[in-house]
Amino acid sequence: MAVRPTTLLLLATLPWATACAKNEELIRLESQVDQLRQQLQTMRQSQEATQAQLRTLQDALPQGVESRLEAAERADHAQGQRLETIEQSAATLVRRADDLDFRLAALSEEIRSLQQTIEQSHALAPGGGSGAEGDSSESRKPDEIYSAAYAEFQRGNYPTAIRDFRTLLNRYPQAELAEYAQYWIGECLLAQHHFEDAILEFDHVIQRYPHGDLVAAAYLKKGLAYVELNQIAQGVVQLQRLIEEFPRSREAQTARERLENLGLKGGSD
């Protein structure tokens, strides 16, 4: 069978066409490979940039945290120093208050001794202790003197009440009513706004009758007298001491209320 020329021509060009097709495919594949390489290079560069940023953040973060921690420590230390200074000032104030109380008590005792000496001198003077009135006064019992003095207090005759209460103390210092007489002298002075003198008398109640019935009341009135004198710190010391020593007393509850009115914590129940 005869072969046509066109067929021969086609068969002759077939290897060349196949080679061209293969070259085009190879070129296309190489182009894709280049693109992938470029993408991979771009991704690597982006990853390296991200890692660099991360290292920068990691380096900066501890410094910021450490800086904040150091600032917090400095603030805490400064606050601790301020608290320590306040505590030292409070302790100094309490010591001064105790020293003042002691000196005031000693001074009051000297005044009382002087008053007793004066009264004894008057009694020994001509006409000082004679007569029916003097005999009647000398014979009165402690409860009679106390009742008369308290009646004068209720009537508002405070100087007379103080005189009678002192009479009871001078004649019957060991009597059961002596503590009450001492306390009501302070109340008389408080009613007359003689706050400093009242503080001395209430301090006598605390010092001379530490196990008596009126110690809590004396602390309360002593603290309130200091507040009236605008010596707030001294008043707070007395009221807090009352709460510590007699926490369940009615006086302690009154002290808590007064401390709250002063803007201070009233202590625990």
C-alpha positions as CSV (number, residue, x, y, z in Angstrom):
1,M,0.0,0.0,0.0
2,A,1.4,3.4,-1.0
3,V,2.0,6.0,1.8
4,R,0.8,9.4,1.1
5,P,3.3,12.3,1.3
6,T,1.3,14.1,3.9
7,T,1.5,11.1,6.1
8,L,5.2,10.9,5.7
9,L,5.5,14.6,6.5
10,L,3.4,14.1,9.7
11,L,5.5,11.2,10.8
12,A,8.6,13.2,10.2
13,T,7.5,16.1,12.3
14,L,6.0,14.0,15.2
15,P,9.2,13.7,17.2
16,W,9.8,17.4,17.0
17,A,6.3,18.3,18.1
18,T,6.6,15.9,21.0
19,A,9.9,17.5,22.0
20,C,8.3,20.9,21.8
21,A,5.4,19.9,24.0
22,K,7.8,18.4,26.5
23,N,9.8,21.6,26.6
24,E,6.7,23.7,27.2
25,E,5.6,21.4,30.0
26,L,9.1,21.6,31.5
27,I,9.2,25.4,31.2
28,R,5.7,25.5,32.9
29,L,6.9,23.2,35.7
30,E,10.0,25.2,36.2
31,S,8.0,28.4,36.4
32,Q,5.7,26.9,39.0
33,V,8.8,25.7,41.0
34,D,10.2,29.2,40.9
35,Q,6.9,30.6,42.1
36,L,6.9,28.1,45.0
37,R,10.4,29.0,45.8
38,Q,9.6,32.7,45.9
39,Q,6.5,32.0,48.1
40,L,8.7,29.8,50.4
41,Q,11.3,32.6,50.6
42,T,8.6,35.1,51.4
43,M,7.2,32.9,54.1
44,R,10.6,32.4,55.6
45,Q,11.2,36.1,55.6
46,S,7.9,36.7,57.2
47,Q,8.6,34.0,59.8
48,E,12.0,35.5,60.6
49,A,10.4,39.0,61.0
50,T,7.7,37.5,63.3
51,Q,10.4,35.7,65.3
52,A,12.4,38.9,65.6
53,Q,9.3,40.8,66.8
54,L,8.6,38.0,69.3
55,R,12.1,38.1,70.6
56,T,11.8,41.9,71.0
57,L,8.6,41.5,72.9
58,Q,10.1,38.8,75.1
59,D,13.1,41.0,75.9
60,A,10.9,44.0,76.7
61,L,8.2,42.1,78.7
62,P,10.4,41.1,81.7
63,Q,11.8,44.5,81.9
64,G,8.4,46.1,82.1
65,V,7.1,43.5,84.6
66,E,10.3,43.9,86.7
67,S,9.9,47.7,86.5
68,R,6.3,47.5,87.7
69,L,7.3,45.0,90.5
70,E,10.1,47.3,91.6
71,A,7.7,50.3,91.7
72,A,5.2,48.3,93.6
73,E,7.8,47.2,96.1
74,R,9.0,50.7,96.6
75,A,5.4,51.9,97.2
76,D,4.8,49.1,99.6
77,H,8.0,49.9,101.5
78,A,7.1,53.6,101.7
79,Q,3.7,52.7,103.0
80,G,5.2,50.4,105.5
81,Q,7.5,53.1,106.7
82,R,4.5,55.5,107.1
83,L,2.6,52.9,109.0
84,E,5.6,52.3,111.3
85,T,5.9,56.0,111.9
86,I,2.2,56.3,112.8
87,E,2.5,53.3,115.2
88,Q,5.6,54.9,116.8
89,S,3.7,58.2,117.2
90,A,0.7,56.4,118.7
91,A,3.0,54.5,121.1
92,T,4.7,57.7,122.1
93,L,1.3,59.4,122.6
94,V,0.1,56.6,124.9
95,R,3.3,56.8,126.9
96,R,2.9,60.5,127.3
97,A,-0.7,60.0,128.3
98,D,0.3,57.5,130.9
99,D,3.0,59.7,132.2
100,L,0.7,62.7,132.4
101,D,-1.9,60.6,134.2
102,F,0.7,59.6,136.7
103,R,1.8,63.1,137.3
104,L,-1.7,64.5,137.5
105,A,-2.6,61.8,140.0
106,A,0.4,62.7,142.1
107,L,-0.4,66.4,141.9
108,S,-4.0,65.7,142.9
109,E,-2.9,63.6,145.8
110,E,-0.8,66.5,147.0
111,I,-3.7,68.9,146.7
112,R,-5.9,66.5,148.6
113,S,-3.4,66.2,151.4
114,L,-3.1,70.0,151.5
115,Q,-6.9,70.2,151.7
116,Q,-7.0,67.7,154.6
117,T,-4.3,69.8,156.4
118,I,-6.3,72.9,155.9
119,E,-9.5,71.3,157.2
120,Q,-7.7,70.0,160.2
121,S,-6.3,73.4,160.9
122,H,-9.8,74.9,160.7
123,A,-11.1,72.2,163.1
124,L,-8.3,73.0,165.6
125,A,-8.9,76.8,165.3
126,P,-10.9,78.5,168.1
127,G,-14.6,77.8,167.5
128,G,-13.7,75.7,164.5
129,G,-15.2,72.4,165.7
130,S,-17.4,73.4,168.6
131,G,-21.1,73.8,168.9
132,A,-24.1,71.7,168.3
133,E,-23.8,71.9,164.5
134,G,-20.2,70.6,164.6
135,D,-21.2,67.7,166.9
136,S,-24.0,66.8,164.6
137,S,-21.8,66.9,161.5
138,E,-19.1,64.8,163.2
139,S,-21.7,62.1,164.2
140,R,-23.1,61.6,160.7
141,K,-22.6,58.2,159.2
142,P,-21.2,57.7,155.7
143,D,-24.5,56.9,154.1
144,E,-26.1,60.0,155.6
145,I,-23.3,62.2,154.3
146,Y,-23.5,60.5,150.9
147,S,-27.3,60.9,150.7
148,A,-27.1,64.6,151.6
149,A,-24.3,65.2,149.1
150,Y,-26.2,63.4,146.3
151,A,-29.3,65.4,147.0
152,E,-27.3,68.6,146.6
153,F,-26.0,67.2,143.3
154,Q,-29.5,66.5,142.0
155,R,-30.5,70.1,142.9
156,G,-27.6,71.4,141.0
157,N,-25.8,72.7,144.1
158,Y,-22.5,71.4,142.8
159,P,-20.1,73.2,145.2
160,T,-22.1,72.1,148.2
161,A,-22.3,68.5,146.8
162,I,-18.5,68.5,146.3
163,R,-17.9,69.7,149.8
164,D,-20.1,67.0,151.3
165,F,-18.6,64.2,149.1
166,R,-15.1,65.3,150.2
167,T,-16.2,65.2,153.8
168,L,-17.2,61.6,153.3
169,L,-13.8,60.8,151.7
170,N,-11.8,62.6,154.4
171,R,-13.7,61.0,157.3
172,Y,-14.4,57.6,155.9
173,P,-11.7,56.9,153.2
174,Q,-12.2,53.1,153.5
175,A,-16.0,53.2,153.4
176,E,-17.9,51.4,150.7
177,L,-19.4,54.6,149.5
178,A,-16.0,56.3,149.2
179,E,-15.6,55.2,145.6
180,Y,-19.0,56.7,144.7
181,A,-18.3,59.9,146.5
182,Q,-15.0,60.2,144.5
183,Y,-16.9,59.5,141.2
184,W,-19.6,62.1,141.9
185,I,-17.1,64.8,142.6
186,G,-15.9,64.3,139.0
187,E,-19.5,64.5,137.8
188,C,-20.1,67.7,139.7
189,L,-17.0,69.3,138.1
190,L,-18.1,67.9,134.7
191,A,-21.5,69.5,135.1
192,Q,-19.7,72.9,135.7
193,H,-17.5,72.4,132.7
194,H,-14.4,72.2,134.9
195,F,-13.1,69.5,132.6
196,E,-9.4,69.4,133.7
197,D,-10.4,69.1,137.4
198,A,-13.0,66.5,136.5
199,I,-10.3,64.4,134.7
200,L,-8.2,64.4,137.9
201,E,-11.1,63.2,140.0
202,F,-12.1,60.4,137.5
203,D,-8.5,59.4,137.5
204,H,-8.6,59.0,141.3
205,V,-11.5,56.6,140.8
206,I,-9.4,54.5,138.4
207,Q,-6.2,54.6,140.5
208,R,-7.7,54.2,144.0
209,Y,-10.5,51.7,143.2
210,P,-9.2,49.6,140.3
211,H,-11.6,46.8,141.1
212,G,-14.6,49.0,141.9
213,D,-17.9,49.3,140.2
214,L,-17.3,52.7,138.6
215,V,-13.9,52.3,136.8
216,A,-15.6,51.9,133.4
217,A,-17.8,54.9,133.9
218,A,-14.7,56.9,135.1
219,Y,-12.8,55.9,131.9
220,L,-15.8,57.0,129.8
221,K,-16.2,60.4,131.5
222,K,-12.5,61.0,131.5
223,G,-12.3,60.4,127.8
224,L,-15.3,62.6,127.1
225,A,-13.8,65.4,129.2
226,Y,-10.6,65.2,127.1
227,V,-12.8,65.5,123.9
228,E,-14.5,68.6,125.4
229,L,-11.1,70.1,125.9
230,N,-10.4,69.3,122.2
231,Q,-7.6,67.0,123.3
232,I,-9.0,64.3,120.9
233,A,-6.0,62.0,121.0
234,Q,-6.1,61.8,124.8
235,G,-9.8,61.2,124.7
236,V,-9.4,58.4,122.1
237,V,-6.8,56.7,124.2
238,Q,-9.2,56.7,127.2
239,L,-12.2,55.5,125.2
240,Q,-10.2,52.7,123.6
241,R,-8.8,51.6,126.9
242,L,-12.3,51.4,128.2
243,I,-13.4,49.2,125.3
244,E,-10.3,46.9,125.8
245,E,-10.8,46.5,129.5
246,F,-14.7,46.4,129.7
247,P,-15.7,45.4,126.2
248,R,-19.3,44.2,127.1
249,S,-20.2,47.1,129.4
250,R,-22.7,49.8,128.5
251,E,-20.0,52.4,128.9
252,A,-18.0,50.6,126.2
253,Q,-20.9,50.7,123.8
254,T,-21.2,54.5,124.4
255,A,-17.5,54.8,123.8
256,R,-17.8,53.0,120.5
257,E,-20.5,55.3,119.4
258,R,-18.5,58.4,120.3
259,L,-15.4,57.0,118.5
260,E,-17.6,56.4,115.4
261,N,-18.8,60.0,115.7
262,L,-15.2,61.1,115.6
263,G,-14.7,59.1,112.5
264,L,-12.7,56.3,114.2
265,K,-13.3,52.6,114.4
266,G,-14.9,51.7,117.7
267,G,-13.2,48.3,118.3
268,S,-14.7,44.8,118.5
269,D,-17.7,43.8,120.6
